[in-house]
Each structure stands twice: as C-alpha cells, then as structure tokens.
Amino acid sequence: MKLKKITIDNLKIPFSRKIEHRLHARRETESIVVTVVDSGGMAGFGEGTPRPYVTGERLDHSLIAAHALAEQAVGQEISTRDALLTLLTTTGRSDIACTHPAAFCALETALLDLWTRQQGQPLYRFFDGHSKTDRLYFSGVIPFIRHEDQFHQILQLVQQLNLSALKLKVVDLESGIAQLKRIRLVLGPDIDIRVDANGAFTSRAALAFIEQAAPMAISAVEQPVAKDDLEGLKTVSAASRIPIIADESMYTTHGPQYLIENHICDGINIRLSSCGGFIKAYDLYQQAVLHKIMVVLGSHVGETAILSFAGRHLAMLCPEAIHLEGSFSKYVLKTDLVREDVSFGIDGKAPAPSGTGLGVAIEPSLISEWSVRFAALHA
C-alpha cells in the first residue's frame, strides 16, 4: 500500500454529563484522530487520548508530535507485513513517539486498520491472535459523583445492565466508604467491586481506607497513592490483603517495566493510548503474565468507537486480563463517529471484533463535523 495522505484532527465531542475524578473533570473529548489514506482511496483510522496527569502529554504538543510522526510515514510504500512492522517498531522507538504515546497510538492504529482492511482480516490477526471467543464482557466505571440522586441513577443503570463488575472512583476516605456501602446496599453481594483512587491517599491513609473497605469485599484498589510515590505503592501492596493495581505510576521515569520486574504492585492497568499503541501494550501484557502480575485492560473517558474497537482487538490478544474497560460510547458521548450503537449492552457484553481492520464503519463526515483540522499531509 502507498500512503498517499494522512490527516490529523483535534476531536471535540461533548459529553452527556460532566465526568469527574480526583485528577480532572471534563465535559468533552480530548482526542487526536489520524486518518491514513492509500493510493486506492481506502482509509484507516486511529485515535489517541493525551492525558497530562497520566503521561505528561499536552494536547497541543501531541498534535505537533502526530504531525512529525506522520511526516515519517506519508509517501511510503508498504508491501509486506514485515515492512509495516519494521516501520511501526522503528518509529515507535523514536524519542517523539516515546514522549507522545497518544500521538503514536493514533498513527499506529490507523496504519494497522488500513493494512488489515486491505488484507481482509481483523486487526488483532496482525499479531497472530486466534482467540475463539465471540463475545467480550466489560466492567462499568462510576466517576466521582457529588450528588446522591445522580449516584443512585447510575446504580439503577448498572442494575438494568446486570453488570458483573464495577469500578468506583474515590477522592477521599469518607465519601469513598459511604459510596461503597451504598453500592453494596443497592446492588447486593455478588457484583465485583474495585476502587480507583487516582492517587488520592498517602500510603498510611490508603491502608486505613482498605481496612474500612474490607467489609464491602472489594476485589482491588487501583492507584491508591500519588503517581511518583513508588515506595508508597510498594508499601501498600506489601501490607494489603486486597490486590493493588498501578495506573498513573506506570508512567514515571522508571517506566512500567520497573513495576513489573520488581513486583512493586499486584497488577497494572494497560491503556492503549497511554502505552503508545498495540505493539507496546501487547508487550507489556506479555511481560506482566510472565511475572504473574494481573492485568486490567483500561480506557480513557471520552474514547470514540475507534479506540473502543481498538480496545476490543487488544482484548482478543490478552485472554488473561481480569477486567475490560471501555466501549462506553452512548453512556458518555452525545454522539460518536459511527451510525451504529457500539456500546456494551446487557451483562456488559459486546461482540468480539470480526470484520476487517478495526471492524467498525467510521464516518469521515462525522470526524469533520466534530473536529478541528490540524494538518493534512500529502505524498
């Protein structure tokens, strides 16, 4: 395939409600969409979600980085799988890709989508994935909600969907424990509940929270301490009977491999955009499994159908992941980049990807409607 054109868009889709956790609150998407078009007019799509409080990426810098990365790809003729893998691996190791993982994720996903569309196979098959599952099951995620009536409305939705797993965002001990009690009262003893603190606690406060949360039978605590407090993360993990999962702490100067190899925590949350795309995320998963570290496949709030389906393809490659997050489309976005409903449904169930490429019909007209064009590069 000859890469004739690459466009970069800053996507701005409103949310149906404000989404809040300890580190940020937002009312619209903050995404980069990359479209790669070959000489025959076929297009591939990719998305990245830069998060300064996770990886240090600012949106404006990520757009510039995406342009610089696209310059390395546009005009290239790629005739074999190995040639594409070499391009992605080489470009992905560059300084600009490593410091702007969301930008590289968007480009890499677009190139993989285009290639596997041309090859007539699902994207995950590029990595020799041969999962036999025909459906995936997603967790619910409840953001921090200040008002009791709104919190109850979310719990009613969880009931209607009959979800088997749920993640609760907490910002302090008092409100977190109160909301956990409310969840157990409304949803009963069977639903799997884990907590994400987004670095809300010191190590001592985290252990106090865990002790008080024990009667609510939570299954894990994600990012209990501040991102850079790796010593605190290790202390909490060693002292806690409840598994401790790292998210933001994966993106310090030490890198995620340090956490895995030194057993700093019990698990990691792998997000495609924060990790820098499929190749790096899949490698992290394999390392974690090798070191007996549990894996959650996460997502960022506001992901469109592009990253939702990319996440499903990653899930096909990671059968030992204990929870899947994502495919929230209609539960968060006022609209999406597709005409069909791509959200998970009853039981958290969503079909496994089966079409070519990403396996979803992205509408270029909707990208244009909800984006500000940043750049268009032509061969």
N, C-alpha and C positions, 0 to 999 in steps of 0.2 A: 504494500500500500504506500502511496505517495502522500505525505502530509501537506496538503495544499493551503489550509487555512486553520488558524487557531484563534478563537475569540475568548476574551476574559471579561466576565460580568460580575458586578457587585450586586448581589441579590438582596432585595428588601421586601419581604412578605410580612404583613402584620400578623401578630398572634391573636388568638381569640380572647386571651386574657394575659395579664402580666404574669411572667414566670420568675420566681424569686428563689434564691438560696443564699447562704451566708456570704458568698463572694461577689454576687452580681444579681441584678434584676434587669430583665429586658422585655420589650414589647414587640420586637420584630426580629427577623432573621439577621444574622451577621455572617454571610457566606460568600464564598467565591465560587462561581460556576465557570468551568472551562469546557468549551466545545471544540472538538478536533474534527475537521472535515477532510476526507481524502479526495483524490482526483476524480473519483466517480460520483461524488456528492454524498456519500454515506457519512453519517456523523456519529461520533461517540461523545458521551457526556461524563463530566466528573465534577465533584463538589468538595470543598474544604471549608471548615468552620474554625477560623483562628480565634483563640481564646487567650488573652494576655495573662490572665491569672492562672492558666494551666501551663502553657508552653512559652509564654512571654511574647507571643506573636500579636502585633497590632494589625488591624485590618488594612490600613493604608500601606504599611510595609509589606504585607502579604500580597497585595495586588501588584506591587512593584516586583516582588520576588517571582510571582507567577509569570509576569511578562518576561523576566530574564530567563526563567526556565523554559518557557515556550520558544524563545529565540533559539535554544539549543535543539529543538525538535522540529520546528517548521521547515518544510522543504526536504526532509529526509525521506528516503525510500527504504521501506522495511519489508523484506520479502520472506523472512522466516521467523518462527517463534524465538529462536536463539538470538536473532538480531534485535528483536524488541526487548527481550530480557536483558541483553547487554546494555541497550540504551537506558532502560529504566534503572538498572543497577548502578551504572556509571554516574548517571545524572543524580540519582538518589543519594549518592555518597558525597556529592559536592557540598561545599560549605553552605551555599544558599539554600539547598534543599534541607539540610540538617537543621538549620536555624529557622526555617519556614515550612514545617511539616504539612500544614494545611494547604499551602500553595502546591507543594509537590503531590500531595494526595489527590488534589483536583486534577492535575495533569496526568498522573499515572492512571487514575481510574478512567479518564476519558480515553486514553490510549488503549487500555485493556478492553474497554467496552467496544471501541471501534474494531480492534483486531478480532475479538471473539464473535462479533456480529458477522464479520466477513468469513470467519471460519465455520459459522453455523453451529456454535456451541455455547453453552452457558459460561459466563466469565470464570467461575471457580474451576472449570476444567483446564484452564490455562496452567493451573498449579497441580494438575494431575489429581484433582479431587474427584472421588467417585462415591460420594455419600448416597445411601439408598433411601434416606428419609424423604417423605413427600410433604412434610409439614414442620414448621418451627413454632416454638412456644415462647412468648415474650412476657417479661415482667412489667407490671405497672410501676410508675415512678411518681410519687407525690412531692411536688415542690414545697417549700416553706409557705404555709398559708396562715395568715394572721387571724382571719375571721372564722369563728366556729361554724357558721352556717355554710360558708363556702367549703370548709373542710368536710362537712357532712355530705355535701353534694358530690364531692369527689369519691367519698366512700360508697355512696349509693351507686356511682358509675362502676366502681370496682366490683360491687355486688352483682350488678347487671351483667358484667362481662365474665363473671365467675373466674376471676384470675386466681392462679395458684401461688403466685409470688408477687411481692410488692417491696419497693424501696422507698423509704421515707427520708426526706431531707430535714435535718435538725440544725438549729442555730444556737441552742443553749440547753442546759440540763432540764430546767423546769418545764419549758414548753415541749421539749422532746419527749420527756417521760409522760406528760399529760396526753400528748397525741398518740403515743404508743398504747396507752391504756384505752383510749377511745377506739383505736383500730381493733384491738382485741375484743372490746365490748360489742362492736358493731359487726365485725367480720368473723369472729369466733376463733377457735384454737388451731384450725387446720392450715390457714394461709401462711406461707413462708414470708417472714418479715425481716428485712435487713435495713440498716440505717446508714445514711451518708452524712457525715458531719462537715465535709468540705473544710477541714482544718479548724473547727470551732473550739477545740479544747487544748489545754495543756495535757501532758501525759497523766498527771495526777487527777485532773478533772475528768479525763476520758475514762480512767479506771473507775472513778466514782459513778459516772454515767452508766457504764457497763454493769456495775453491781446493782444499781437501781433498775436497770432494764432487764435484768435476768429473769424476773417473774413473767415478763412478756414473751419469753422464749424467742428472742431474736436470733437469726442464724449467722449474722456477720455485721461488722462495723467497718464502713469504708472511710478512709482518710480522717481518722479521729483527731490528728494533730496537724500543725501547720506544715505546709509543703516542704520547707527546708529542714524541719526538725526530724531528721532520720534517726537520731539517737532516741528521741521520744517515741517514734514509731516502733522501733525495735523493743523498747522497754514495755510499751503497751502490749505488743504482740506476745512477748515472753510471759507477761503476767496474766493475760486474758484467757479465759476458757472459751471465749467466743472468737472465731476467726477474724483476723484484721486484714483488710484489703487496702492496697495503696492505689491512689489515682494520681492526684497532683504531684505526689512525691516521686513519681516515676520520671519527672521532667526537671530534676535538678542537674547540676553539672556532673554528678556521678553517673547519671543515666539509669534506665530501667534494669540493665543487666546487673548492676551493682546490687540492687534489691533482691533479684532472683538468686544470684550466686552466693550471696551472704545471708540468705534467709532472713532478711530484715522484717518481713511480714509473711502472712499466710497466703496471700493472694494478690492478684493485680487486676486492674480494670483496663482492658485494651480497647482503645477507641481508634478507629481507622484514621481520622483526621489528625489527632494528636500524635499518633505514632509515625505518621508520614506515609500512609498508604498500605497496600496489601503486602508487599514483599517484607517490609519491616514488621508489620503487625503479625503476619504469619510466622516469621522467625521468632518473635517474642513468645508467641503461643507455644511453639515447639520447645523453646528453652524452658518455659515455665513447666510444661508437662514433664520434661526430663528431670527437673529439680523438684518435682512433686509439689509445685505451687499451684493453687487453684486459680482459675481464670473466669472472669466475668467479661463478656463482650458488651461494651458500653456504647453510648451515643451522646451527642451533644444536643441540647434543646434547640429546636428550630430546623433540624435536618429535613430536607425535602426528600421526595421519592428517590432521588439519585443516591444519596447516602443511605437511605433506608434499604434500598435493594443491594447496594454495595455491602452493607452490614449483613444481609441475608446470605450473600455469597461467602463472606468471611465465616459465617456460622457453619456453612457446609464444609469448610475446611477444618473446623475446630470442634469436633464432636464431644470433647471432654469439658467444654465450657459449662459452668454450673448454672449460669443465668445469661439470658439475652435481653438487651435493652435496645429500644428503637422502634421504628415503624409506628410513630405516634401521630403522623400526618394530621388527620382531622381532629384529633384531640388537642392540638396545639395551634396549627396554622389555619388562617382564614381561607386560604386556598393553597393548592400545590401546583407542581409543574406537570401534572398529568390529569387526564379527564376521569380516570377510574379511582376508586377508593383503594388506597394502598396501606391503610392502617391495619393493625392486627384486630381480630374480632373476638368472638366468644371464646373463653378459655385462654385468651392471649394468643390464639392460633393464627398463623399466616402461612400461605402455601410456600413451599420451598421454591426457589427460582428455577425455572425450567426452560425459558425462552433463550434466544441467542443474546450474547452480550449481557448487559445488566438484566434484560428480560422485562423491561418496562418501557412503555411508549412515552418518552419525554416529549413535551410540546415546545418547540423553539419559540412559538408565538407567545407562550406564557413566560418564558425566560425574558423575552424582550419587554413584555408588559410590566414585569415586576423587578426589572434590573436597571442599573445604570451602567452602560457600556464603558469599560475601562480601556480596552485595547483590542485591536484586530490585526493579526499578523498574517501576511500572505507570502507564499513561496514565490 
